[in-house]
Amino acid sequence: MIRAHLTIDPHFTIGPINRRLFGSFVEHLGRCVYDGIYEPGHEKADEDGFRTDVIELVRELGVSTIRYPGGNFVSGYRWEDGVGPREERPRRLDLAWHSTETNQIGLDEFATWTKKVEGELMYAVNLGTRGILEALDVLEYANLRSGTEWSDRRVANGYAEPHDIRMWCLGNEMDGPWQLGHSTAHEYAQLASKTASAMKQIDPGLELVVCGSSGAQMPTFGHWEHVVLSKTYDNVDLISCHAYYEPKGDDYGSFLASGVNMDRFIDAVVATADHVKAVRRSDKTINISFDEWNVWYQSRYNEVDKITDVAEWPVAPRLLEDSYSVLDAVVFGSLMISLIRHADRVTAASLAQLVNVIAPIMTEPGGPAWRQTTFYPFSLTSRLARQVALELKLDCPTYATEEYGDVPIVDAIATRDEDGGPTTVFAVNRSLTDEVTLEVDTAALGAVAGAEAVSLFDDDIHAANTLGDPERVTPRANTSIEVGEGTIRITLPPVSWTALTLD
C-alpha cells in the first residue's frame, strides 16, 4: 500500500477561484453546432431549434463562459454572414475544417442559446483575414443599444437588447502555420495592439485576450509571448494558453502526469508576462485565459483525411469525435487540478470543446445525448470547488516518467469557502497498479463534522461511455473514508480521480 500525506491550512491561500475557470468552447467545427446544440428537427428541439436535452446537460456540467465562434474557424469567418434573415444568409467554404458553413447559427442565435444554458458569451474576432474595422463593427452590433448603423441592424433583426459581451479574444492561434492569416509575433502584435486600442475607445471596460502561443511545443514559444505583450500590454487584460494531451503509444505513466506539463507551461507564461511588467515598470498584471485545453487524440486526425475537392465539402461532418476512457477522464481531472492550482493567475479557461467535438457531451442526430467520462470531473469540480484555492503540503512517493522525469504519484488541490464553510479536496492517483492511502491533516480546519467522497475509476481503464452503453462509467461513492481527530484517511484506487468534501 502506497501512503501519501496532505496538510490543509486555510491560512495559506493561492487566490480566489474565478468562476470563468469553468468555461467551455463552441466552434463551428464538425457537429458541435449543427446536430450538436442545434437540431431543429429533433423531437427535443425547442422553439429556436436548440436541443433541450443538450441544454440540460450543459447546465448540469456547470459551464460559465463559452468561447465562440472559434478556434481556427474564426480566422476565415465573416460575422455578418450569420445575422439577419436566415433565408438570406450565404453558404461559405470553411477552409479551416474543409467543410461548408450554412450560417444558420450566428451571433444572435448563439447569444440566445448562451442565455438558455445560463452562461456568459466570450467572443473571438477575426484577425486572420480581417482586422480593426470588422472588430469594431461586431462590437457595435453586439454591445451598443441603438442609434448607429450596426446596433440598429441588430434591433431590426429582432434583438432589441444588446448582448453586452464583456470578454473578447483578439484572434486565434496566430502563431500557427495552419491558421489563415498566420503572422509573425511582430505582425500580430501590431494588429492586436491597434485593434485592442480601437475597441477600448468604444468601451474601456472590455476584457481583451491577446493570443499567446498555440502550444508550449511551438518553436517560437516564449519569444512570441514577450514580443506580443511588449506591444499590447497597456490595452489587453489576459494572454491565452492552449494545450492538448494524448498518450504516446502505451506510455500511460507520462500521460497521467500531463498536469505537470500544464503546470510548467503556466509558470513559463506567468514568468514572461511578469518580466514584461517589470521592464515596463507597470502596476498592471496580465493574467491567463487558458481558453483551449483538453485530452485530444490529434494523432487520429490526419491531414490527408480532409476532403480536398471543394465541391464535396460537407455540412457538419463527423470530425474529432473522440470517445473518452476512464484513463482520459483521470488525466482530464488532473488538468483541472492544475488550473485551480494557478487560480491566482489563471482567471479564465475554456474546455475545448463542448458538444460532439472532443467533448464531454455527445449526441446522435435524431437520437439521445449522453455524458462522456470527462463530463464527470468537470461537472463535479465546477459544483464542488469553493471560493478560494488553498496552498497544500503534499508528501508522497514519486514515480519515473519518460516525458517529465520523476513526478508525484498523487496530484491534489483543495478549495474552501471564505466564510469557513466546506472544504473540498480533489485528488488523482496516477499509479497504474496500486491503491494509495491518502491521509489528510485537517487540524487547522477545526472540527470536521463529516466527510463524503466520490471517485471515478474502473477495473478497465479503457472503459468508455458510448451510444450503446451511455452509463458504462459513472462516479461511485468512495466509502473508504475514516474520520479521526484532526485526520481523515481515504483510499484512492489506481488510476482514479476523487472529490472529497469536508464539512
C-alpha positions in Angstrom: 0.0 0.0 0.0 1.3 3.4 -1.0 0.9 6.2 1.6 0.6 9.9 1.0 0.1 12.8 3.5 -1.7 16.0 2.8 -1.8 19.0 5.1 -4.5 21.6 4.7 -4.3 25.0 6.4 -6.9 27.7 5.4 -4.4 30.4 6.3 -2.3 29.6 3.2 -4.2 30.5 0.1 -3.3 30.6 -3.6 -6.1 33.0 -4.5 -9.8 33.3 -5.3 -11.3 30.9 -7.9 -12.9 32.9 -10.7 -15.9 31.1 -12.0 -14.7 31.7 -15.5 -12.2 28.9 -14.8 -15.1 26.6 -15.7 -15.7 27.9 -19.2 -16.0 25.9 -22.4 -15.8 26.5 -26.2 -18.2 26.1 -29.1 -16.7 26.3 -32.6 -18.3 25.9 -36.0 -16.4 22.6 -36.4 -17.9 19.2 -37.2 -21.1 18.6 -35.3 -20.5 20.9 -32.4 -23.1 23.4 -33.6 -25.2 21.6 -36.2 -26.6 18.3 -34.8 -25.0 19.3 -31.5 -26.5 22.3 -29.8 -28.8 23.0 -32.8 -31.1 20.4 -34.5 -34.5 21.9 -35.3 -35.9 18.6 -36.5 -35.2 16.8 -33.2 -38.1 15.7 -31.0 -36.5 17.6 -28.1 -35.8 20.8 -30.0 -37.3 24.0 -28.6 -38.9 26.8 -30.5 -35.5 28.1 -31.6 -34.3 24.7 -32.8 -32.0 24.1 -29.9 -31.8 20.6 -28.3 -33.3 20.8 -24.8 -31.5 17.6 -23.7 -28.2 19.2 -24.6 -29.2 22.4 -22.8 -29.9 20.4 -19.6 -26.6 18.6 -19.8 -24.7 21.9 -20.3 -26.4 23.3 -17.2 -25.5 20.1 -15.3 -21.9 20.5 -16.5 -21.8 23.9 -14.8 -20.2 25.8 -17.7 -19.6 29.5 -17.1 -18.1 31.4 -20.1 -18.4 29.9 -23.6 -15.9 31.0 -26.2 -17.3 31.4 -29.7 -17.2 31.0 -32.8 -13.6 29.7 -32.9 -11.0 28.4 -33.0 -9.4 28.0 -36.4 -12.8 28.7 -37.9 -12.8 32.3 -36.8 -9.8 33.3 -39.0 -11.9 32.9 -42.1 -15.2 33.9 -40.6 -17.4 36.9 -41.8 -19.6 37.5 -38.8 -22.1 39.5 -40.9 -23.0 36.2 -42.7 -24.6 34.9 -39.5 -27.0 37.7 -38.8 -30.3 38.8 -40.4 -32.9 36.7 -42.1 -31.8 33.0 -42.3 -33.1 32.6 -45.9 -30.7 35.3 -47.0 -27.6 34.0 -45.3 -24.8 32.8 -47.7 -23.2 29.4 -47.6 -19.4 29.7 -47.3 -16.4 27.4 -47.5 -14.7 26.8 -44.2 -11.1 26.5 -45.1 -10.1 25.5 -41.5 -12.0 22.2 -41.5 -12.8 21.6 -45.2 -16.5 22.0 -44.6 -19.4 24.0 -45.9 -20.8 26.6 -43.4 -24.6 27.3 -43.8 -24.6 30.3 -41.3 -27.9 29.2 -39.9 -26.4 29.9 -36.5 -24.7 33.2 -35.9 -24.0 35.7 -33.1 -27.7 36.5 -32.3 -28.8 32.8 -32.1 -25.7 31.8 -30.1 -26.3 34.7 -27.6 -29.8 33.4 -27.2 -28.5 29.8 -26.6 -25.9 31.1 -24.1 -28.7 32.6 -22.0 -30.6 29.3 -22.1 -27.7 27.5 -20.6 -27.1 30.3 -18.1 -23.6 31.0 -19.5 -21.6 34.1 -20.5 -20.7 34.6 -24.1 -17.0 35.2 -24.8 -16.5 36.3 -28.4 -13.5 35.9 -30.8 -12.9 38.4 -33.6 -11.2 37.5 -36.9 -7.7 38.9 -37.0 -6.6 36.3 -39.6 -8.3 37.5 -42.8 -9.9 40.7 -41.3 -8.9 43.3 -38.8 -9.7 46.5 -36.9 -12.8 47.7 -38.8 -14.6 44.4 -38.6 -13.8 44.1 -34.9 -15.3 47.5 -34.3 -18.4 46.6 -36.4 -19.2 43.4 -34.5 -18.6 45.2 -31.2 -21.0 47.9 -32.2 -23.6 45.3 -33.3 -23.3 43.3 -30.1 -23.0 45.9 -27.4 -24.4 49.3 -28.4 -28.1 49.7 -27.5 -29.2 51.6 -30.7 -28.6 54.7 -32.8 -25.8 53.5 -35.0 -25.9 51.5 -38.3 -24.8 48.2 -36.8 -26.7 48.5 -33.5 -29.9 49.4 -35.4 -29.4 46.4 -37.6 -29.4 44.2 -34.5 -32.6 45.8 -33.3 -34.2 45.3 -36.8 -33.1 41.6 -36.6 -35.3 41.2 -33.5 -32.8 41.7 -30.7 -33.7 45.0 -29.0 -31.4 44.4 -26.1 -27.6 44.5 -26.6 -25.7 41.2 -26.0 -23.3 43.1 -23.7 -20.3 40.8 -24.4 -17.6 41.7 -21.9 -14.8 39.3 -22.8 -13.2 39.3 -26.3 -10.5 37.3 -27.9 -8.2 39.1 -30.4 -8.0 36.3 -33.0 -6.9 32.7 -32.5 -3.6 30.9 -32.6 -2.0 33.4 -34.9 1.4 31.8 -34.4 0.3 28.6 -36.1 1.2 28.0 -39.8 -2.2 26.2 -40.2 -4.0 29.4 -39.3 -5.5 31.6 -42.1 -3.5 34.9 -41.9 -0.7 33.3 -39.9 1.6 36.1 -38.6 4.9 36.7 -37.1 4.9 37.8 -33.5 5.7 41.4 -34.6 3.0 41.5 -37.3 0.3 40.0 -34.9 1.3 42.3 -32.0 0.9 45.4 -34.2 -2.5 44.4 -35.4 -3.7 43.2 -32.0 -2.5 46.4 -30.3 -4.3 48.6 -32.8 -7.5 46.5 -32.5 -7.4 46.5 -28.8 -6.9 50.2 -28.6 -9.7 50.9 -31.0 -12.2 48.5 -29.2 -11.4 50.2 -25.8 -12.2 53.6 -27.3 -15.7 52.3 -27.6 -15.7 50.6 -24.2 -12.7 50.9 -21.9 -14.2 48.2 -19.6 -13.9 45.4 -22.1 -11.7 42.5 -21.1 -9.4 41.6 -24.0 -7.5 38.3 -24.5 -4.4 38.5 -26.7 -3.1 35.4 -28.4 -0.3 33.5 -26.7 1.4 30.6 -28.3 -0.9 27.8 -29.6 1.2 25.4 -27.5 4.3 25.2 -25.4 5.9 23.0 -28.1 5.9 25.8 -30.7 9.4 26.8 -31.7 8.5 30.5 -31.1 7.1 29.8 -27.6 8.3 32.4 -25.1 9.6 34.8 -27.7 6.1 35.1 -29.0 4.7 36.0 -25.6 7.4 38.5 -24.9 7.0 40.3 -28.3 3.2 40.3 -28.2 2.9 41.5 -24.6 5.6 44.1 -25.0 3.5 45.7 -27.8 0.0 45.2 -26.4 0.5 45.3 -22.6 -1.4 48.6 -21.9 -4.5 47.6 -23.9 -5.1 43.9 -23.1 -6.0 42.1 -19.9 -5.2 38.4 -20.5 -3.0 36.3 -22.7 -4.2 32.9 -23.9 -2.7 29.4 -23.4 -3.7 26.3 -25.4 -2.7 22.7 -24.6 -4.0 19.3 -25.6 -2.7 16.0 -24.3 -2.8 12.3 -25.5 -0.7 9.3 -24.7 2.3 8.4 -26.8 1.8 4.7 -27.5 1.2 2.9 -24.3 3.3 5.3 -22.1 0.4 5.8 -19.8 2.6 6.9 -16.9 3.7 10.1 -18.8 0.1 10.6 -19.9 -1.2 10.5 -16.3 1.4 13.2 -15.5 0.2 15.6 -18.2 -0.7 18.1 -15.4 3.0 18.5 -14.8 3.4 19.8 -18.3 0.4 22.2 -17.9 1.9 23.5 -14.6 5.3 24.2 -16.3 3.5 25.9 -19.3 1.5 28.2 -17.0 4.6 29.1 -14.9 6.6 29.9 -18.0 3.9 32.3 -19.4 3.5 33.9 -16.0 7.2 34.5 -15.8 7.3 36.1 -19.2 4.3 38.3 -18.5 5.8 39.4 -15.2 9.2 40.1 -16.9 7.4 42.4 -19.4 5.6 44.1 -16.4 8.9 44.7 -14.7 10.6 46.1 -17.8 7.7 48.4 -18.3 7.6 49.3 -14.6 3.9 48.7 -14.8 1.4 48.3 -11.9 -0.8 46.2 -14.1 -0.8 42.4 -14.0 -1.6 40.3 -17.1 -3.4 37.1 -16.2 -4.0 33.9 -18.3 -7.1 32.8 -20.2 -6.4 29.0 -20.8 -9.0 29.1 -23.4 -8.3 25.8 -25.1 -7.4 22.7 -23.1 -8.4 19.0 -23.2 -7.4 15.5 -23.9 -7.4 15.2 -27.7 -6.2 12.3 -29.8 -4.8 14.5 -32.5 -2.8 11.6 -34.0 -6.2 10.1 -35.1 -6.9 13.2 -37.2 -4.7 13.1 -40.3 -4.5 16.0 -42.6 -4.7 13.6 -45.6 -8.1 12.6 -44.5 -9.5 16.0 -45.2 -11.7 16.2 -48.3 -9.7 18.2 -50.9 -12.4 18.6 -53.6 -14.2 21.8 -52.6 -17.3 20.7 -54.5 -17.6 17.9 -51.9 -17.0 19.7 -48.7 -19.9 18.5 -46.4 -22.0 20.4 -43.9 -21.3 19.4 -40.3 -19.3 16.2 -40.9 -18.3 13.9 -38.1 -14.9 15.4 -37.1 -12.7 14.9 -34.0 -15.4 12.8 -32.2 -13.0 11.2 -29.6 -14.5 8.6 -27.3 -13.1 9.1 -23.8 -12.0 6.4 -21.4 -11.5 6.3 -17.7 -7.8 6.9 -18.2 -8.7 10.0 -20.2 -11.1 11.3 -17.5 -8.4 10.9 -14.8 -5.9 12.9 -16.8 -8.7 15.4 -17.5 -9.4 15.7 -13.8 -5.7 16.3 -13.1 -5.6 19.1 -15.7 -8.5 20.8 -13.8 -6.4 20.5 -10.6 -3.6 22.3 -12.4 -5.9 25.1 -13.4 -7.2 25.6 -9.9 -3.6 25.4 -8.5 -2.9 28.5 -10.6 -6.1 30.3 -9.7 -4.2 33.4 -8.8 -3.1 33.9 -12.4 -5.4 31.7 -14.5 -8.6 33.6 -14.2 -10.4 32.1 -17.2 -10.3 28.8 -19.0 -12.3 27.1 -21.8 -12.6 23.4 -22.2 -12.4 22.7 -25.9 -15.0 21.7 -26.9 -18.5 21.4 -25.5 -20.6 19.0 -27.7 -19.5 16.2 -30.1 -16.1 17.6 -31.0 -13.5 16.3 -28.4 -16.4 16.9 -26.0 -17.9 15.8 -22.7 -21.3 15.7 -24.3 -22.2 13.6 -27.3 -25.3 13.5 -29.4 -26.8 11.3 -32.1 -28.8 13.0 -34.8 -32.5 12.3 -34.1 -31.3 10.3 -31.1 -30.1 10.7 -27.5 -27.5 12.8 -25.8 -25.1 11.3 -23.3 -22.2 12.1 -20.9 -18.7 11.1 -21.7 -16.3 10.0 -18.9 -14.8 13.5 -18.9 -18.2 15.0 -18.1 -17.9 14.0 -14.5 -14.6 15.5 -13.3 -15.7 18.8 -14.9 -19.3 18.8 -13.5 -18.3 17.8 -10.0 -15.3 20.2 -9.9 -17.5 23.0 -11.1 -20.1 22.2 -8.5 -17.9 21.4 -5.5 -15.0 23.8 -6.0 -15.2 26.5 -3.3 -14.3 30.2 -3.4 -10.6 30.0 -2.7 -7.8 27.7 -3.7 -5.5 26.6 -0.9 -1.8 26.0 -0.9 -1.2 22.4 0.1 1.7 20.5 1.6 1.7 17.1 -0.1 4.2 14.4 0.9 4.0 11.3 -1.3 6.3 8.9 -3.3 7.2 9.7 -6.9 7.5 7.5 -10.0 9.6 7.8 -13.1 8.2 9.0 -16.4 9.8 9.2 -19.8 8.4 12.6 -20.5 8.6 14.5 -17.3 11.1 12.7 -15.0 10.1 11.8 -11.5 6.6 13.1 -10.6 4.4 12.6 -7.5 2.1 9.6 -7.6 -0.7 11.8 -6.1 -1.9 15.1 -7.6 -4.2 17.2 -5.4 -5.6 20.6 -4.7 -8.0 21.9 -2.0 -10.6 24.7 -2.1 -12.5 26.4 0.7 -15.2 28.9 1.2 -14.1 32.3 2.5 -16.5 32.2 5.4 -15.1 28.9 6.8 -17.6 26.7 5.1 -16.9 23.3 3.5 -13.5 22.3 2.1 -13.2 20.2 -1.0 -10.1 18.2 -1.9 -9.6 17.0 -5.5 -7.1 14.2 -5.8 -5.7 11.9 -8.6 -3.9 8.6 -8.1 -1.6 8.3 -11.0 -0.4 4.8 -10.2 -1.4 2.2 -12.8 -1.3 -0.7 -10.3 -1.5 0.4 -6.6 -4.0 1.9 -4.3 -2.9 5.0 -2.3 -3.9 5.6 1.3 -4.2 9.4 1.5 -4.0 10.9 5.0 -5.4 14.4 5.2 -4.3 16.5 8.2 -7.3 18.6 9.0 -6.3 20.0 12.4 -6.1 23.6 11.1 -9.6 23.4 9.8 -11.1 22.8 13.2 -13.6 20.0 14.0 -14.7 18.1 10.9 -18.4 17.2 11.3 -18.5 14.8 8.4 -16.9 13.8 5.1 -18.1 12.3 1.9 -16.3 11.4 -1.3 -16.9 10.3 -4.9 -14.4 8.6 -7.1 -14.1 7.9 -10.9 -12.3 4.7 -11.7 -12.8 1.2 -13.2 -11.0 -2.1 -13.4 -10.8 -1.4 -17.1 -9.1 1.9 -17.6 -10.1 1.9 -21.2 -13.8 1.6 -20.4 -15.9 4.4 -22.1 -19.5 5.6 -22.4 -21.0 5.0 -25.8 -24.3 5.4 -27.7 -25.0 1.7 -26.9 -23.9 1.9 -23.3 -24.1 5.5 -22.2 -23.7 4.8 -18.5 -20.9 2.3 -18.6 -18.7 4.6 -16.5 -20.1 6.8 -13.7 -18.7 8.2 -10.4 -19.1 6.0 -7.4 -19.4 6.8 -3.7 -16.0 6.2 -2.0 -16.8 4.6 1.3 -13.3 4.1 2.5 -13.2 7.3 4.5 -12.0 7.1 8.1 -12.6 10.3 10.2 -10.2 10.7 13.2 -9.3 13.6 15.4 -7.6 16.1 13.1 -7.1 13.4 10.4 -9.1 11.9 7.6 -8.0 8.8 5.7 -9.3 7.7 2.3 -8.2 5.1 -0.2 -7.6 6.2 -3.8 -8.0 3.4 -6.3 -5.4 3.0 -9.1 -5.9 5.4 -12.0 -8.6 7.4 -10.2 -10.0 10.9 -9.7 -11.6 11.7 -6.4 -13.5 14.6 -4.8 -13.5 14.6 -1.0 -15.8 17.2 0.7 -15.3 18.0 4.4 -18.0 19.7 6.5 
